[in-house]
């Protein structure tokens, strides 16, 4: 039996400037995102991993990035933040988009963290 690769994906993008020029040359958003993914992998899986892990950090809108990544996936697992008015009952916008547009089965996991 083949072992699947776990491929954590996190998207990043420049914050909106609302018409005001902003200099982001001293900010490494991709690097900060890579560190965040690395910390999460270490926290969840620890140092001894039973499966290969291939983290991806991609510039772009989270929903579009995850949908694109789902093209080569066997299963897409997303968290549901549900930050709308009825947070306890609704999917987050990214997870909802994934449920409708992913190229593979989607598992939505509700977490207790904010």
N, CA, C and O atoms as a GROMACS GRO file, in nm:
protein
  456
    1UNK      N    1   0.085  -0.118   0.000
    1UNK     CA    2   0.000   0.000   0.000
    1UNK      C    3   0.090   0.124   0.000
    1UNK      O    4   0.184   0.133   0.078
    2UNK      N    5   0.059   0.218  -0.087
    2UNK     CA    6   0.137   0.341  -0.097
    2UNK      C    7   0.101   0.435   0.018
    2UNK      O    8  -0.014   0.440   0.063
    3UNK      N    9   0.200   0.508   0.064
    3UNK     CA   10   0.178   0.606   0.171
    3UNK      C   11   0.151   0.742   0.105
    3UNK      O   12   0.227   0.786   0.018
    4UNK      N   13   0.046   0.805   0.145
    4UNK     CA   14   0.011   0.936   0.091
    4UNK      C   15   0.100   1.043   0.152
    4UNK      O   16   0.148   1.029   0.264
    5UNK      N   17   0.120   1.149   0.077
    5UNK     CA   18   0.194   1.264   0.129
    5UNK      C   19   0.095   1.364   0.186
    5UNK      O   20  -0.007   1.394   0.124
    6UNK      N   21   0.126   1.415   0.302
    6UNK     CA   22   0.048   1.523   0.362
    6UNK      C   23   0.106   1.653   0.308
    6UNK      O   24   0.225   1.679   0.321
    7UNK      N   25   0.021   1.735   0.247
    7UNK     CA   26   0.067   1.858   0.184
    7UNK      C   27  -0.006   1.978   0.244
    7UNK      O   28  -0.104   2.026   0.187
    8UNK      N   29   0.041   2.027   0.360
    8UNK     CA   30  -0.021   2.148   0.418
    8UNK      C   31   0.002   2.267   0.326
    8UNK      O   32   0.113   2.289   0.277
    9UNK      N   33  -0.103   2.343   0.302
    9UNK     CA   34  -0.095   2.459   0.213
    9UNK      C   35  -0.143   2.582   0.288
    9UNK      O   36  -0.247   2.579   0.353
   10UNK      N   37  -0.066   2.689   0.278
   10UNK     CA   38  -0.111   2.816   0.333
   10UNK      C   39  -0.086   2.924   0.231
   10UNK      O   40   0.024   2.936   0.176
   11UNK      N   41  -0.188   3.003   0.206
   11UNK     CA   42  -0.178   3.114   0.111
   11UNK      C   43  -0.146   3.243   0.185
   11UNK      O   44  -0.178   3.259   0.303
   12UNK      N   45  -0.083   3.333   0.114
   12UNK     CA   46  -0.056   3.466   0.169
   12UNK      C   47  -0.078   3.568   0.057
   12UNK      O   48  -0.066   3.535  -0.061
   13UNK      N   49  -0.109   3.689   0.095
   13UNK     CA   50  -0.121   3.797  -0.003
   13UNK      C   51  -0.100   3.930   0.068
   13UNK      O   52  -0.118   3.942   0.189
   14UNK      N   53  -0.061   4.028  -0.010
   14UNK     CA   54  -0.041   4.160   0.047
   14UNK      C   55  -0.174   4.214   0.098
   14UNK      O   56  -0.277   4.194   0.034
   15UNK      N   57  -0.173   4.283   0.212
   15UNK     CA   58  -0.297   4.343   0.261
   15UNK      C   59  -0.343   4.453   0.166
   15UNK      O   60  -0.261   4.516   0.099
   16UNK      N   61  -0.473   4.478   0.161
   16UNK     CA   62  -0.523   4.584   0.074
   16UNK      C   63  -0.471   4.720   0.122
   16UNK      O   64  -0.462   4.746   0.242
   17UNK      N   65  -0.438   4.806   0.026
   17UNK     CA   66  -0.383   4.938   0.059
   17UNK      C   67  -0.489   5.047   0.050
   17UNK      O   68  -0.465   5.160   0.094
   18UNK      N   69  -0.605   5.018  -0.005
   18UNK     CA   70  -0.716   5.114  -0.017
   18UNK      C   71  -0.671   5.245  -0.080
   18UNK      O   72  -0.705   5.353  -0.031
   19UNK      N   73  -0.594   5.236  -0.189
   19UNK     CA   74  -0.555   5.354  -0.265
   19UNK      C   75  -0.437   5.431  -0.209
   19UNK      O   76  -0.393   5.529  -0.270
   20UNK      N   77  -0.385   5.389  -0.095
   20UNK     CA   78  -0.270   5.457  -0.035
   20UNK      C   79  -0.147   5.372  -0.062
   20UNK      O   80  -0.145   5.253  -0.029
   21UNK      N   81  -0.043   5.430  -0.123
   21UNK     CA   82   0.077   5.350  -0.149
   21UNK      C   83   0.141   5.302  -0.019
   21UNK      O   84   0.160   5.380   0.074
   22UNK      N   85   0.174   5.174  -0.015
   22UNK     CA   86   0.236   5.114   0.102
   22UNK      C   87   0.362   5.040   0.057
   22UNK      O   88   0.360   4.966  -0.042
   23UNK      N   89   0.470   5.062   0.130
   23UNK     CA   90   0.597   4.997   0.098
   23UNK      C   91   0.611   4.871   0.184
   23UNK      O   92   0.629   4.880   0.306
   24UNK      N   93   0.602   4.755   0.120
   24UNK     CA   94   0.616   4.628   0.191
   24UNK      C   95   0.754   4.565   0.167
   24UNK      O   96   0.773   4.447   0.194
   25UNK      N   97   0.849   4.644   0.118
   25UNK     CA   98   0.980   4.588   0.082
   25UNK      C   99   1.055   4.531   0.201
   25UNK      O  100   1.142   4.446   0.184
   26UNK      N  101   1.026   4.577   0.322
   26UNK     CA  102   1.097   4.526   0.440
   26UNK      C  103   1.020   4.415   0.512
   26UNK      O  104   1.058   4.374   0.622
   27UNK      N  105   0.911   4.367   0.451
   27UNK     CA  106   0.829   4.263   0.512
   27UNK      C  107   0.838   4.137   0.425
   27UNK      O  108   0.814   4.143   0.304
   28UNK      N  109   0.870   4.025   0.486
   28UNK     CA  110   0.879   3.898   0.415
   28UNK      C  111   0.756   3.814   0.449
   28UNK      O  112   0.763   3.724   0.534
   29UNK      N  113   0.645   3.843   0.383
   29UNK     CA  114   0.521   3.771   0.412
   29UNK      C  115   0.532   3.623   0.377
   29UNK      O  116   0.479   3.538   0.449
   30UNK      N  117   0.600   3.591   0.268
   30UNK     CA  118   0.617   3.450   0.231
   30UNK      C  119   0.699   3.378   0.338
   30UNK      O  120   0.666   3.266   0.377
   31UNK      N  121   0.805   3.441   0.386
   31UNK     CA  122   0.888   3.381   0.490
   31UNK      C  123   0.813   3.363   0.621
   31UNK      O  124   0.825   3.260   0.686
   32UNK      N  125   0.735   3.464   0.658
   32UNK     CA  126   0.655   3.453   0.780
   32UNK      C  127   0.553   3.340   0.768
   32UNK      O  128   0.527   3.269   0.865
   33UNK      N  129   0.496   3.325   0.651
   33UNK     CA  130   0.399   3.219   0.628
   33UNK      C  131   0.466   3.082   0.633
   33UNK      O  132   0.411   2.989   0.691
   34UNK      N  133   0.586   3.070   0.574
   34UNK     CA  134   0.661   2.944   0.582
   34UNK      C  135   0.689   2.906   0.727
   34UNK      O  136   0.675   2.790   0.766
   35UNK      N  137   0.728   3.005   0.808
   35UNK     CA  138   0.754   2.978   0.951
   35UNK      C  139   0.626   2.933   1.021
   35UNK      O  140   0.630   2.842   1.104
   36UNK      N  141   0.515   2.996   0.988
   36UNK     CA  142   0.387   2.960   1.049
   36UNK      C  143   0.349   2.816   1.014
   36UNK      O  144   0.306   2.740   1.102
   37UNK      N  145   0.365   2.778   0.888
   37UNK     CA  146   0.335   2.640   0.847
   37UNK      C  147   0.428   2.542   0.918
   37UNK      O  148   0.383   2.438   0.965
   38UNK      N  149   0.555   2.577   0.927
   38UNK     CA  150   0.652   2.489   0.995
   38UNK      C  151   0.617   2.469   1.142
   38UNK      O  152   0.624   2.357   1.193
   39UNK      N  153   0.579   2.578   1.210
   39UNK     CA  154   0.540   2.567   1.352
   39UNK      C  155   0.416   2.480   1.367
   39UNK      O  156   0.408   2.399   1.459
   40UNK      N  157   0.320   2.496   1.278
   40UNK     CA  158   0.196   2.417   1.286
   40UNK      C  159   0.225   2.269   1.263
   40UNK      O  160   0.173   2.184   1.335
   41UNK      N  161   0.308   2.238   1.165
   41UNK     CA  162   0.344   2.099   1.139
   41UNK      C  163   0.411   2.039   1.262
   41UNK      O  164   0.378   1.928   1.303
   42UNK      N  165   0.505   2.112   1.319
   42UNK     CA  166   0.577   2.063   1.437
   42UNK      C  167   0.481   2.043   1.555
   42UNK      O  168   0.490   1.944   1.627
   43UNK      N  169   0.389   2.137   1.574
   43UNK     CA  170   0.294   2.130   1.685
   43UNK      C  171   0.200   2.010   1.670
   43UNK      O  172   0.171   1.941   1.767
   44UNK      N  173   0.153   1.987   1.548
   44UNK     CA  174   0.053   1.883   1.526
   44UNK      C  175   0.117   1.744   1.510
   44UNK      O  176   0.067   1.646   1.565
   45UNK      N  177   0.226   1.737   1.436
   45UNK     CA  178   0.285   1.607   1.404
   45UNK      C  179   0.406   1.570   1.487
   45UNK      O  180   0.442   1.453   1.497
   46UNK      N  181   0.470   1.670   1.547
   46UNK     CA  182   0.591   1.643   1.624
   46UNK      C  183   0.708   1.611   1.534
   46UNK      O  184   0.697   1.620   1.411
   47UNK      N  185   0.820   1.574   1.592
   47UNK     CA  186   0.941   1.552   1.513
   47UNK      C  187   0.944   1.419   1.438
   47UNK      O  188   1.015   1.407   1.338
   48UNK      N  189   0.868   1.320   1.482
   48UNK     CA  190   0.870   1.188   1.420
   48UNK      C  191   0.740   1.168   1.342
   48UNK      O  192   0.635   1.143   1.400
   49UNK      N  193   0.749   1.180   1.211
   49UNK     CA  194   0.629   1.178   1.127
   49UNK      C  195   0.612   1.042   1.060
   49UNK      O  196   0.708   0.986   1.008
   50UNK      N  197   0.491   0.992   1.062
   50UNK     CA  198   0.461   0.862   1.002
   50UNK      C  199   0.439   0.871   0.852
   50UNK      O  200   0.442   0.770   0.782
   51UNK      N  201   0.418   0.992   0.801
   51UNK     CA  202   0.396   1.012   0.658
   51UNK      C  203   0.486   1.125   0.609
   51UNK      O  204   0.527   1.211   0.687
   52UNK      N  205   0.518   1.125   0.480
   52UNK     CA  206   0.595   1.237   0.425
   52UNK      C  207   0.512   1.365   0.428
   52UNK      O  208   0.391   1.362   0.404
   53UNK      N  209   0.577   1.476   0.456
   53UNK     CA  210   0.508   1.605   0.463
   53UNK      C  211   0.575   1.701   0.365
   53UNK      O  212   0.696   1.721   0.370
   54UNK      N  213   0.496   1.760   0.277
   54UNK     CA  214   0.547   1.855   0.178
   54UNK      C  215   0.473   1.986   0.185
   54UNK      O  216   0.382   2.010   0.105
   55UNK      N  217   0.510   2.074   0.279
   55UNK     CA  218   0.438   2.200   0.294
   55UNK      C  219   0.452   2.289   0.170
   55UNK      O  220   0.554   2.289   0.102
   56UNK      N  221   0.345   2.366   0.145
   56UNK     CA  222   0.343   2.461   0.033
   56UNK      C  223   0.298   2.596   0.084
   56UNK      O  224   0.202   2.606   0.160
   57UNK      N  225   0.369   2.699   0.042
   57UNK     CA  226   0.332   2.838   0.072
   57UNK      C  227   0.315   2.906  -0.064
   57UNK      O  228   0.408   2.911  -0.144
   58UNK      N  229   0.194   2.960  -0.087
   58UNK     CA  230   0.160   3.012  -0.219
   58UNK      C  231   0.100   3.151  -0.205
   58UNK      O  232   0.014   3.174  -0.119
   59UNK      N  233   0.144   3.242  -0.289
   59UNK     CA  234   0.085   3.376  -0.290
   59UNK      C  235  -0.048   3.372  -0.363
   59UNK      O  236  -0.058   3.318  -0.474
   60UNK      N  237  -0.151   3.428  -0.302
   60UNK     CA  238  -0.281   3.435  -0.367
   60UNK      C  239  -0.394   3.430  -0.266
   60UNK      O  240  -0.371   3.416  -0.146
   61UNK      N  241  -0.515   3.443  -0.317
   61UNK     CA  242  -0.633   3.436  -0.232
   61UNK      C  243  -0.648   3.292  -0.182
   61UNK      O  244  -0.636   3.199  -0.261
   62UNK      N  245  -0.675   3.273  -0.052
   62UNK     CA  246  -0.681   3.137   0.004
   62UNK      C  247  -0.774   3.042  -0.071
   62UNK      O  248  -0.735   2.928  -0.097
   63UNK      N  249  -0.892   3.085  -0.106
   63UNK     CA  250  -0.986   2.995  -0.174
   63UNK      C  251  -0.930   2.951  -0.309
   63UNK      O  252  -0.935   2.832  -0.342
   64UNK      N  253  -0.878   3.043  -0.386
   64UNK     CA  254  -0.823   3.009  -0.518
   64UNK      C  255  -0.701   2.918  -0.507
   64UNK      O  256  -0.686   2.824  -0.584
   65UNK      N  257  -0.615   2.946  -0.410
   65UNK     CA  258  -0.496   2.864  -0.391
   65UNK      C  259  -0.534   2.721  -0.354
   65UNK      O  260  -0.480   2.626  -0.411
   66UNK      N  261  -0.624   2.706  -0.260
   66UNK     CA  262  -0.662   2.573  -0.213
   66UNK      C  263  -0.734   2.495  -0.323
   66UNK      O  264  -0.711   2.375  -0.338
   67UNK      N  265  -0.819   2.560  -0.399
   67UNK     CA  266  -0.887   2.494  -0.510
   67UNK      C  267  -0.785   2.444  -0.612
   67UNK      O  268  -0.796   2.332  -0.661
   68UNK      N  269  -0.687   2.526  -0.644
   68UNK     CA  270  -0.582   2.484  -0.738
   68UNK      C  271  -0.504   2.365  -0.682
   68UNK      O  272  -0.475   2.271  -0.756
   69UNK      N  273  -0.470   2.369  -0.555
   69UNK     CA  274  -0.396   2.259  -0.492
   69UNK      C  275  -0.479   2.130  -0.489
   69UNK      O  276  -0.422   2.021  -0.488
   70UNK      N  277  -0.611   2.142  -0.487
   70UNK     CA  278  -0.696   2.023  -0.480
   70UNK      C  279  -0.692   1.941  -0.609
   70UNK      O  280  -0.735   1.825  -0.610
   71UNK      N  281  -0.643   1.998  -0.718
   71UNK     CA  282  -0.640   1.927  -0.846
   71UNK      C  283  -0.556   1.800  -0.841
   71UNK      O  284  -0.586   1.704  -0.911
   72UNK      N  285  -0.453   1.798  -0.758
   72UNK     CA  286  -0.365   1.682  -0.748
   72UNK      C  287  -0.384   1.605  -0.617
   72UNK      O  288  -0.303   1.519  -0.582
   73UNK      N  289  -0.491   1.635  -0.544
   73UNK     CA  290  -0.509   1.575  -0.412
   73UNK      C  291  -0.611   1.461  -0.415
   73UNK      O  292  -0.700   1.457  -0.501
   74UNK      N  293  -0.595   1.369  -0.322
   74UNK     CA  294  -0.694   1.263  -0.304
   74UNK      C  295  -0.803   1.305  -0.207
   74UNK      O  296  -0.917   1.258  -0.216
   75UNK      N  297  -0.769   1.395  -0.114
   75UNK     CA  298  -0.862   1.446  -0.015
   75UNK      C  299  -0.817   1.584   0.027
   75UNK      O  300  -0.698   1.607   0.049
   76UNK      N  301  -0.909   1.677   0.038
   76UNK     CA  302  -0.880   1.812   0.084
   76UNK      C  303  -0.942   1.827   0.223
   76UNK      O  304  -1.062   1.805   0.241
   77UNK      N  305  -0.861   1.864   0.320
   77UNK     CA  306  -0.908   1.885   0.457
   77UNK      C  307  -0.894   2.033   0.488
   77UNK      O  308  -0.784   2.087   0.480
   78UNK      N  309  -1.004   2.098   0.523
   78UNK     CA  310  -1.002   2.240   0.555
   78UNK      C  311  -1.066   2.264   0.690
   78UNK      O  312  -1.153   2.189   0.734
   79UNK      N  313  -1.022   2.371   0.755
   79UNK     CA  314  -1.080   2.413   0.882
   79UNK      C  315  -1.197   2.506   0.850
   79UNK      O  316  -1.200   2.569   0.744
   80UNK      N  317  -1.291   2.513   0.938
   80UNK     CA  318  -1.404   2.603   0.921
   80UNK      C  319  -1.404   2.704   1.034
   80UNK      O  320  -1.436   2.672   1.148
   81UNK      N  321  -1.368   2.827   1.000
   81UNK     CA  322  -1.367   2.931   1.103
   81UNK      C  323  -1.508   2.984   1.130
   81UNK      O  324  -1.541   3.016   1.244
   82UNK      N  325  -1.591   2.993   1.026
   82UNK     CA  326  -1.728   3.039   1.043
   82UNK      C  327  -1.738   3.168   1.121
   82UNK      O  328  -1.800   3.171   1.228
   83UNK      N  329  -1.679   3.274   1.070
   83UNK     CA  330  -1.674   3.400   1.145
   83UNK      C  331  -1.792   3.493   1.116
   83UNK      O  332  -1.788   3.611   1.149
   84UNK      N  333  -1.894   3.439   1.055
   84UNK     CA  334  -2.010   3.522   1.025
   84UNK      C  335  -2.098   3.541   1.146
   84UNK      O  336  -2.061   3.504   1.257
   85UNK      N  337  -2.216   3.600   1.127
   85UNK     CA  338  -2.307   3.630   1.237
   85UNK      C  339  -2.355   3.504   1.309
   85UNK      O  340  -2.380   3.506   1.430
   86UNK      N  341  -2.367   3.397   1.235
   86UNK     CA  342  -2.410   3.270   1.294
   86UNK      C  343  -2.292   3.174   1.294
   86UNK      O  344  -2.300   3.065   1.236
   87UNK      N  345  -2.184   3.213   1.358
   87UNK     CA  346  -2.056   3.141   1.351
   87UNK      C  347  -2.068   2.993   1.382
   87UNK      O  348  -1.999   2.911   1.321
   88UNK      N  349  -2.151   2.957   1.475
   88UNK     CA  350  -2.163   2.817   1.512
   88UNK      C  351  -2.233   2.730   1.410
   88UNK      O  352  -2.223   2.608   1.415
   89UNK      N  353  -2.303   2.792   1.315
   89UNK     CA  354  -2.380   2.715   1.218
   89UNK      C  355  -2.326   2.722   1.076
   89UNK      O  356  -2.364   2.640   0.993
   90UNK      N  357  -2.240   2.818   1.046
   90UNK     CA  358  -2.198   2.840   0.908
   90UNK      C  359  -2.056   2.795   0.883
   90UNK      O  360  -1.973   2.793   0.973
   91UNK      N  361  -2.029   2.758   0.758
   91UNK     CA  362  -1.893   2.734   0.714
   91UNK      C  363  -1.827   2.869   0.692
   91UNK      O  364  -1.895   2.969   0.668
   92UNK      N  365  -1.695   2.872   0.701
   92UNK     CA  366  -1.622   2.991   0.662
   92UNK      C  367  -1.630   3.006   0.511
   92UNK      O  368  -1.664   2.910   0.442
   93UNK      N  369  -1.598   3.124   0.459
   93UNK     CA  370  -1.611   3.147   0.316
   93UNK      C  371  -1.515   3.060   0.235
   93UNK      O  372  -1.552   3.013   0.128
   94UNK      N  373  -1.393   3.038   0.284
   94UNK     CA  374  -1.297   2.956   0.211
   94UNK      C  375  -1.342   2.810   0.212
   94UNK      O  376  -1.342   2.745   0.108
   95UNK      N  377  -1.378   2.758   0.328
   95UNK     CA  378  -1.420   2.617   0.333
   95UNK      C  379  -1.546   2.596   0.251
   95UNK      O  380  -1.559   2.494   0.184
   96UNK      N  381  -1.640   2.690   0.255
   96UNK     CA  382  -1.761   2.679   0.175
   96UNK      C  383  -1.729   2.677   0.026
   96UNK      O  384  -1.788   2.600  -0.050
   97UNK      N  385  -1.636   2.762  -0.016
   97UNK     CA  386  -1.593   2.765  -0.156
   97UNK      C  387  -1.530   2.631  -0.195
   97UNK      O  388  -1.555   2.580  -0.304
   98UNK      N  389  -1.450   2.577  -0.106
   98UNK     CA  390  -1.383   2.449  -0.134
   98UNK      C  391  -1.484   2.336  -0.149
   98UNK      O  392  -1.469   2.251  -0.238
   99UNK      N  393  -1.584   2.333  -0.064
   99UNK     CA  394  -1.686   2.228  -0.071
   99UNK      C  395  -1.752   2.228  -0.209
   99UNK      O  396  -1.783   2.122  -0.262
  100UNK      N  397  -1.772   2.345  -0.266
  100UNK     CA  398  -1.843   2.356  -0.394
  100UNK      C  399  -1.752   2.345  -0.516
  100UNK      O  400  -1.800   2.312  -0.624
  101UNK      N  401  -1.622   2.371  -0.502
  101UNK     CA  402  -1.538   2.381  -0.621
  101UNK      C  403  -1.414   2.293  -0.623
  101UNK      O  404  -1.344   2.290  -0.724
  102UNK      N  405  -1.385   2.220  -0.518
  102UNK     CA  406  -1.264   2.137  -0.514
  102UNK      C  407  -1.273   2.024  -0.615
  102UNK      O  408  -1.382   1.980  -0.651
  103UNK      N  409  -1.157   1.978  -0.659
  103UNK     CA  410  -1.149   1.870  -0.756
  103UNK      C  411  -1.141   1.732  -0.691
  103UNK      O  412  -1.118   1.632  -0.759
  104UNK      N  413  -1.159   1.725  -0.561
  104UNK     CA  414  -1.150   1.598  -0.488
  104UNK      C  415  -1.248   1.607  -0.370
  104UNK      O  416  -1.305   1.713  -0.345
  105UNK      N  417  -1.267   1.497  -0.299
  105UNK     CA  418  -1.353   1.503  -0.180
  105UNK      C  419  -1.298   1.603  -0.077
  105UNK      O  420  -1.177   1.623  -0.068
  106UNK      N  421  -1.388   1.665  -0.002
  106UNK     CA  422  -1.350   1.767   0.096
  106UNK      C  423  -1.401   1.725   0.235
  106UNK      O  424  -1.517   1.686   0.251
  107UNK      N  425  -1.312   1.735   0.333
  107UNK     CA  426  -1.348   1.712   0.473
  107UNK      C  427  -1.333   1.845   0.545
  107UNK      O  428  -1.224   1.902   0.548
  108UNK      N  429  -1.443   1.894   0.602
  108UNK     CA  430  -1.440   2.019   0.677
  108UNK      C  431  -1.434   1.986   0.825
  108UNK      O  432  -1.519   1.914   0.877
  109UNK      N  433  -1.332   2.039   0.892
  109UNK     CA  434  -1.310   2.011   1.033
  109UNK      C  435  -1.337   2.140   1.111
  109UNK      O  436  -1.280   2.245   1.083
  110UNK      N  437  -1.424   2.128   1.209
  110UNK     CA  438  -1.449   2.244   1.296
  110UNK      C  439  -1.353   2.238   1.413
  110UNK      O  440  -1.343   2.135   1.480
  111UNK      N  441  -1.283   2.347   1.437
  111UNK     CA  442  -1.193   2.351   1.551
  111UNK      C  443  -1.251   2.443   1.657
  111UNK      O  444  -1.337   2.527   1.629
  112UNK      N  445  -1.203   2.427   1.778
  112UNK     CA  446  -1.248   2.511   1.888
  112UNK      C  447  -1.164   2.636   1.901
  112UNK      O  448  -1.199   2.725   1.978
  113UNK      N  449  -1.055   2.644   1.826
  113UNK     CA  450  -0.970   2.762   1.843
  113UNK      C  451  -1.025   2.879   1.764
  113UNK      O  452  -1.091   2.860   1.662
  114UNK      N  453  -0.999   2.999   1.811
  114UNK     CA  454  -1.052   3.119   1.744
  114UNK      C  455  -0.985   3.146   1.612
  114UNK      O  456  -1.019   3.243   1.545
   0.00000   0.00000   0.00000
